[in-house]
Amino acid sequence: MTGTTGRVALVTGASSGIGAATARLLAERGMRVVVDYLHSDRAAAEVVAGIEAAGGVAMAFQADVRDPEAVDTMLDQVGAAWGGVDVLVHNALTPYAIKPFREMTWDELGGKLDSELRTAFVVTKAVLPAMTARGWGRLIYLGTGLARQPRAGMIALGTAKAALAQFARYLAQELGPQGITVNVVEPGPVAETRISQVLDDELKDRQIAATPLGRLARPGDVARAVAFYAGEDAAFMTGTTAAVNGGMSMY
């Protein structure tokens, strides 16, 4: 198989926000897309329906990516229908506490670290056999600028995503000889997501003021960076991180 047309992409947490935008864009570019979700049956169905209405190919699966059995069941069904997964976009976000370290328990900090790495471990283990057999694969993990630039109250998410970024670098070193690239996309604040809805207007205004491009990222901005890593144009890039934040990371 040449190019990415017809490749199978699994997008975790794809019923809304960045995941949904990524699923739509990858389908638009010719991939067959698995829309993984946990709770939102209707939203996932709407993503699939939109892809199909635009002439793309997609299917939705409900699977908790913290659960190896659920992930294996999903991959078995995908394999029976389309063959193995070629592109993994690990976007699913597990819950986390927003509070200062002084008020945080170990269960809140350690629990987020565990769930962040557990989900990445589980889904990566599940997709690797098919990628290795083909000698071609793309592993793309969604991080956050908070892994590099601390912000008050975000120690759990920022620390967990920093661990995820280092996990990805180790994978890039190990899997490169097998034709598998591993990269991270780190958005800054993203509008039109569930997380953005809990931010107050004053904080959003400060974030926009700190962004040279003068606005927050949108899900489509992040999706385009993911799609770049998923395609042939990024074939010689691995172990890298793309900061999608409108220049905010310069300060």
SULQUI-V479737 format. One record per pair of residues at least 12 apart in sequence whose ideal C-beta (glycine too) atoms are under 10 Angstrom apart, sorted by sequence separation. I is the first residue (numbers start at 1). GAP is how many residues later the second one is. D is the distance in whole Angstrom. If there is no record, write none. Layout:
# SULQUI-V479737
i: {I,I}
gap: {GAP,GAP}
d: {D,D}
This chain:
# SULQUI-V479737
i: {11,14,23,35,48,61,62,63,96,97,127,146,147,150,170,171,172,204,9,10,11,22,23,35,47,61,95,96,144,145,146,147,148,169,191,229,9,11,33,34,44,46,61,63,97,143,144,146,147,148,168,169,189,228,11,20,33,44,45,59,96,97,124,143,146,147,167,168,169,189,9,10,11,19,35,44,61,95,96,123,144,145,146,147,168,191,226,9,19,20,43,44,61,94,95,96,124,143,144,147,148,167,189,191,199,225,8,9,19,33,44,59,94,123,143,144,147,166,189,224,225,226,7,14,32,41,59,96,120,142,143,147,165,188,189,225,9,11,14,15,20,27,40,94,95,96,141,143,144,164,196,222,224,14,15,16,23,27,41,94,120,143,144,165,189,196,223,4,7,9,10,11,12,13,14,15,40,59,93,94,142,143,164,188,189,222,7,8,9,10,11,12,13,14,15,20,24,27,28,33,35,37,39,59,92,93,141,161,188,193,196,221,222,5,6,7,8,9,10,11,12,13,15,16,20,23,24,27,32,33,34,35,36,37,38,92,94,141,191,192,193,221,4,5,6,7,8,9,10,11,12,13,15,19,23,26,27,31,32,33,34,35,36,37,38,39,57,65,94,116,143,161,191,192,193,221,3,4,5,6,7,8,9,10,11,12,14,15,17,20,21,24,25,28,30,31,32,33,34,35,36,37,38,65,66,93,141,189,190,191,192,193,218,3,4,5,13,15,16,20,23,24,27,28,29,30,31,32,33,34,35,36,37,38,65,92,116,141,189,190,191,192,217,15,16,19,23,27,28,36,38,64,66,92,140,188,189,190,191,192,217,14,15,27,34,36,63,65,90,139,187,188,190,193,216,217,14,15,16,20,24,26,27,64,90,141,187,191,216,15,16,20,25,27,92,187,190,215,217,15,24,26,38,88,90,139,187,190,213,214,216,14,15,23,90,139,188,212,213,214,14,24,36,89,90,187,188,211,212,213,23,36,88,187,210,211,212,213,11,88,139,186,210,211,212,23,90,147,149,185,210,211,36,85,88,137,148,151,157,185,187,207,208,210,211,212,88,147,149,185,186,187,207,210,211,212,34,87,88,116,120,144,146,185,208,210,211,34,85,86,116,137,138,139,140,141,143,144,145,146,184,185,207,210,36,84,85,135,136,137,138,139,140,141,142,143,144,145,146,183,185,34,84,85,88,112,113,116,117,120,124,128,132,135,136,137,138,139,140,141,142,143,144,145,146,183,185,14,34,84,85,86,87,112,116,120,124,131,134,135,136,137,138,139,140,141,142,143,144,145,185,15,84,85,86,111,112,115,116,119,133,134,135,136,137,138,139,140,141,142,144,183,184,14,32,84,85,109,110,112,113,114,116,117,121,132,134,144,183,11,14,15,34,83,84,108,109,112,113,116,117,120,124,128,131,132,182,183,34,66,71,75,78,84,86,108,112,113,116,120,131,132,181,8,9,12,32,66,74,78,84,87,88,89,90,91,93,104,110,111,112,113,117,131,181,32,65,68,72,76,79,84,86,87,88,89,90,91,92,103,109,110,113,117,128,6,10,12,32,34,67,71,75,79,83,86,87,88,89,90,91,93,104,109,112,113,116,120,124,144,152,183,13,66,67,70,71,74,75,78,85,86,87,88,89,90,100,101,104,128,151,10,12,32,34,36,65,66,68,69,71,72,84,85,87,88,89,90,98,99,100,127,181,32,33,34,36,38,65,68,71,72,75,98,99,100,101,181,183,190,10,31,32,34,36,37,64,65,66,67,68,71,75,98,99,100,101,181,182,183,184,185,186,187,188,190,31,33,36,38,65,66,70,71,97,98,99,151,179,181,182,183,184,185,186,187,188,189,65,66,68,97,98,99,181,182,183,184,185,186,187,188,189,64,65,68,96,97,98,101,124,180,181,182,183,184,185,186,187,188,12,63,96,97,98,181,183,184,185,186,187,188,189,63,96,97,188,10,26,65,95,96,188,12,95,96,176,26,63,94,96,175,176,186,10,93,96,175,10,96,172,173,23,94,172,173,22,171,172,10,23,93,171,172,22,169,170,8,19,21,168,169,8,18,19,20,168,169,19,145,168,169,8,18,19,168,8,10,17,19,90,7,8,10,14,18,6,7,8,9,10,11,12,13,17,165,6,8,9,10,11,12,13,14,15,7,8,9,10,11,12,13,14,90,7,8,9,10,11,12,13,6,7,8,9,10,11,12,13,142,11,12,13,1,4,4,142,142,1,140,141,140,36,140,138,140,141,140,139,140,138,139,88,138,138,148,86,87,88,90,91,140,147,149,148,89,138,145,149,98,138,143,145,96,136,139,143,145,149,93,98,138,141,143,145,149,93,144,148,93,140,142,149,145,145,13,12,12,12,12,10,10,10,22,8,22,8,19,18,7,7,9,11,12,13,7,12,7,9,11,91,4,91,1,4,89,1,91,89,89,87,87,89,89,87,88,87,86,87,22,18,18,21,21,18,21,17,20,17,18,19,17,18,16,17,16,17,18,16,17,17,25,24,25,28,24,31,21,22,25,26,21,22,25,29,18,20,21,24,25,28,31,18,19,21,22,23,26,31,17,18,21,22,25,26,29,30,17,18,21,22,25,29,16,18,19,20,21,22,23,18,19,22,26,17,18,21,22,25,26,17,21,19,18,22,11,11,9,9,11,9,4,7,7,4,18,4,3,4,3,4,2}
gap: {12,12,12,12,12,12,12,12,12,12,12,12,12,12,12,12,12,12,13,13,13,13,13,13,13,13,13,13,13,13,13,13,13,13,13,13,14,14,14,14,14,14,14,14,14,14,14,14,14,14,14,14,14,14,15,15,15,15,15,15,15,15,15,15,15,15,15,15,15,15,16,16,16,16,16,16,16,16,16,16,16,16,16,16,16,16,16,17,17,17,17,17,17,17,17,17,17,17,17,17,17,17,17,17,17,17,18,18,18,18,18,18,18,18,18,18,18,18,18,18,18,18,19,19,19,19,19,19,19,19,19,19,19,19,19,19,20,20,20,20,20,20,20,20,20,20,20,20,20,20,20,20,20,21,21,21,21,21,21,21,21,21,21,21,21,21,21,22,22,22,22,22,22,22,22,22,22,22,22,22,22,22,22,22,22,22,23,23,23,23,23,23,23,23,23,23,23,23,23,23,23,23,23,23,23,23,23,23,23,23,23,23,23,24,24,24,24,24,24,24,24,24,24,24,24,24,24,24,24,24,24,24,24,24,24,24,24,24,24,24,24,24,25,25,25,25,25,25,25,25,25,25,25,25,25,25,25,25,25,25,25,25,25,25,25,25,25,25,25,25,25,25,25,25,25,25,26,26,26,26,26,26,26,26,26,26,26,26,26,26,26,26,26,26,26,26,26,26,26,26,26,26,26,26,26,26,26,26,26,26,26,26,26,27,27,27,27,27,27,27,27,27,27,27,27,27,27,27,27,27,27,27,27,27,27,27,27,27,27,27,27,27,27,28,28,28,28,28,28,28,28,28,28,28,28,28,28,28,28,28,28,29,29,29,29,29,29,29,29,29,29,29,29,29,29,29,30,30,30,30,30,30,30,30,30,30,30,30,30,31,31,31,31,31,31,31,31,31,31,32,32,32,32,32,32,32,32,32,32,32,32,33,33,33,33,33,33,33,33,33,34,34,34,34,34,34,34,34,34,34,35,35,35,35,35,35,35,35,36,36,36,36,36,36,36,37,37,37,37,37,37,37,38,38,38,38,38,38,38,38,38,38,38,38,38,38,39,39,39,39,39,39,39,39,39,39,40,40,40,40,40,40,40,40,40,40,40,41,41,41,41,41,41,41,41,41,41,41,41,41,41,41,41,41,42,42,42,42,42,42,42,42,42,42,42,42,42,42,42,42,42,43,43,43,43,43,43,43,43,43,43,43,43,43,43,43,43,43,43,43,43,43,43,43,43,43,43,44,44,44,44,44,44,44,44,44,44,44,44,44,44,44,44,44,44,44,44,44,44,44,44,45,45,45,45,45,45,45,45,45,45,45,45,45,45,45,45,45,45,45,45,45,45,46,46,46,46,46,46,46,46,46,46,46,46,46,46,46,46,47,47,47,47,47,47,47,47,47,47,47,47,47,47,47,47,47,47,47,48,48,48,48,48,48,48,48,48,48,48,48,48,48,48,49,49,49,49,49,49,49,49,49,49,49,49,49,49,49,49,49,49,49,49,49,49,50,50,50,50,50,50,50,50,50,50,50,50,50,50,50,50,50,50,50,50,51,51,51,51,51,51,51,51,51,51,51,51,51,51,51,51,51,51,51,51,51,51,51,51,51,51,51,52,52,52,52,52,52,52,52,52,52,52,52,52,52,52,52,52,52,52,53,53,53,53,53,53,53,53,53,53,53,53,53,53,53,53,53,53,53,53,53,53,54,54,54,54,54,54,54,54,54,54,54,54,54,54,54,54,54,55,55,55,55,55,55,55,55,55,55,55,55,55,55,55,55,55,55,55,55,55,55,55,55,55,55,56,56,56,56,56,56,56,56,56,56,56,56,56,56,56,56,56,56,56,56,56,56,57,57,57,57,57,57,57,57,57,57,57,57,57,57,57,58,58,58,58,58,58,58,58,58,58,58,58,58,58,58,58,58,59,59,59,59,59,59,59,59,59,59,59,59,59,60,60,60,60,61,61,61,61,61,61,62,62,62,62,63,63,63,63,63,63,63,64,64,64,64,65,65,65,65,66,66,66,66,67,67,67,68,68,68,68,68,69,69,69,70,70,70,70,70,71,71,71,71,71,71,72,72,72,72,73,73,73,73,74,74,74,74,74,75,75,75,75,75,76,76,76,76,76,76,76,76,76,76,77,77,77,77,77,77,77,77,77,78,78,78,78,78,78,78,78,78,79,79,79,79,79,79,79,80,80,80,80,80,80,80,80,80,81,81,81,82,82,83,83,84,85,85,85,86,87,87,88,88,88,89,90,90,91,91,92,92,93,93,94,94,94,94,94,94,94,94,95,96,96,96,96,97,97,98,98,99,99,99,99,99,99,100,100,100,100,100,100,100,101,101,101,102,102,102,102,103,104,106,107,108,110,111,113,116,117,118,119,120,122,123,124,127,129,129,129,129,129,130,130,131,131,131,131,132,132,133,134,134,135,135,137,138,139,140,140,141,142,142,143,144,144,163,167,169,169,171,172,172,173,173,174,174,174,175,175,176,176,177,177,177,178,178,179,194,195,195,195,196,196,197,197,197,197,198,198,198,198,199,199,199,199,199,199,199,200,200,200,200,200,200,200,201,201,201,201,201,201,201,201,202,202,202,202,202,202,203,203,203,203,203,203,203,204,204,204,204,205,205,205,205,205,205,206,206,207,208,208,212,215,217,218,219,221,223,223,224,226,226,227,228,228,229,229,230}
d: {5,10,5,5,5,8,8,9,8,8,8,4,8,10,9,10,9,7,8,10,10,10,9,6,7,5,10,9,6,9,9,8,9,8,8,7,8,10,9,10,10,9,9,10,9,10,7,10,4,8,5,10,9,8,7,8,8,10,6,10,8,7,6,10,6,4,9,7,8,7,10,10,10,8,8,4,7,9,4,9,9,9,8,8,5,10,9,5,8,9,9,8,7,9,8,10,9,10,5,8,9,9,10,10,10,5,10,8,8,6,7,8,7,10,5,9,6,10,5,10,9,9,9,8,10,8,8,8,9,9,8,9,5,7,9,5,9,10,8,7,10,9,10,9,8,8,9,10,9,7,7,9,8,4,8,8,9,9,7,4,6,6,9,7,9,10,9,8,9,4,10,6,9,10,6,4,9,7,10,6,9,5,10,9,8,5,8,7,7,8,7,9,7,6,8,8,7,9,8,7,6,6,8,8,10,9,6,9,7,10,10,6,10,8,7,5,5,5,4,6,5,7,8,7,9,6,10,4,8,7,7,7,8,8,7,10,8,8,8,9,9,9,7,4,7,7,8,7,9,6,9,7,4,10,8,9,9,8,4,4,6,4,6,6,8,10,9,8,6,10,8,8,4,9,9,8,10,6,7,7,10,7,10,6,10,9,10,8,10,9,9,6,10,7,8,8,7,8,8,7,8,8,6,10,9,9,8,10,6,7,6,7,10,8,6,10,10,9,5,5,9,6,7,9,9,9,9,8,9,6,10,6,10,8,5,6,10,5,5,5,6,6,6,4,9,8,7,9,6,9,9,9,7,9,9,7,7,7,8,9,6,9,4,3,9,7,9,9,7,7,9,6,6,9,9,6,7,9,9,9,8,9,7,10,6,9,5,10,8,8,8,10,10,6,8,10,8,7,9,6,8,9,10,10,10,6,9,6,9,7,9,6,10,9,6,8,10,10,4,9,9,9,10,10,7,8,10,7,6,6,7,9,6,5,9,4,4,9,9,7,7,9,9,6,8,9,9,9,10,6,9,5,7,9,9,7,7,9,9,9,8,9,9,5,10,7,5,7,9,10,9,10,10,10,10,9,7,9,9,9,10,10,9,5,9,10,9,9,8,9,8,8,10,6,9,8,5,10,5,10,10,5,7,6,10,10,4,10,9,7,7,7,8,8,8,7,6,7,9,9,10,9,7,9,8,9,8,9,7,9,9,9,8,6,5,4,6,4,6,5,6,4,6,5,9,9,9,9,6,10,10,8,9,4,4,6,9,8,9,4,7,7,8,8,7,7,8,8,8,8,7,8,7,6,7,8,7,8,7,9,10,8,8,9,9,8,9,6,9,7,9,9,9,8,9,2,7,7,9,10,7,9,10,6,8,5,9,9,5,9,10,9,9,7,7,9,5,8,5,7,7,6,7,8,7,8,9,9,8,9,9,9,10,10,7,6,5,10,6,8,8,7,7,9,9,10,9,6,9,10,7,10,8,8,8,9,8,9,10,9,9,10,10,5,9,5,10,9,9,10,10,7,7,7,7,9,7,8,8,9,7,10,6,6,9,9,9,8,9,7,10,5,5,7,9,6,4,5,5,5,4,9,7,8,10,9,9,9,9,10,10,7,8,6,9,9,6,8,7,10,8,7,8,7,8,7,7,9,7,8,9,10,5,10,10,9,9,5,9,10,10,9,9,10,7,8,7,10,10,9,6,10,7,9,9,10,10,7,5,5,8,6,9,9,6,10,5,7,6,8,10,8,10,10,9,9,9,9,10,7,9,5,8,5,9,8,9,8,10,6,9,10,6,9,7,9,7,9,7,10,10,7,10,9,9,7,8,9,9,6,6,7,7,8,7,8,7,8,6,10,8,10,9,8,4,6,5,4,5,5,5,3,9,9,5,7,8,9,8,10,9,8,8,9,7,7,9,7,6,7,9,10,9,5,8,9,7,10,6,8,10,9,8,9,4,9,5,9,7,9,10,5,7,10,10,10,6,8,10,10,10,8,8,8,8,9,7,10,8,10,10,9,8,8,4,7,6,9,3,7,9,10,9,8,7,9,9,7,8,10,9,5,9,9,10,9,7,9,4,10,9,9,9,6,7,8,5,10,8,9,9,10,6,5,8,9,9,10,7,7,9,9,8,9,9,6,10,5,7,7,8,7,8,7,10,9,5,4,5,4,5,5,8,9,4,7,8,7,8,5,3,9,6,10,6,9,6,4,6,8,9,9,9,10,8,8,10,8,8,9,10,6,9,9,10,10,10,5,9,6,6,10,10,5,8,9,10,10,10,10,9,9,9,10,8,9,8,10,9,10,9,7,6,10,9,9,9,9,8,9,8,10,9,9,5,7,9,10,7,8,9,10,9,7,6,9,8,10,10,6,8,9,7,9,10,9,9,8,7,10,9,8,9,10,8,10,9,8,9,10,9,10,10,8,9,9,8,8,6,9,9,10,9,7,9,9,5,9,9,9,9,7,10,9,6,10,7,10,10,9,10,7,7,9,4,7,6,10,7,8,9,10,9,7,10,9,9,8,8,10,8,4,9,5,6,9,7,5,7,7,9,7,9,8,9,7,8,8,9,10,5,7,4,8,6,8,10,5,9,4,9,5,7,9,9,10,9,9,9,10,5,9,5,6,9,7,9,7,9,9,10,10,10,8,9,10,9,10,9,10,7,9,8,9,7,10,5,8,6,6,10,8}
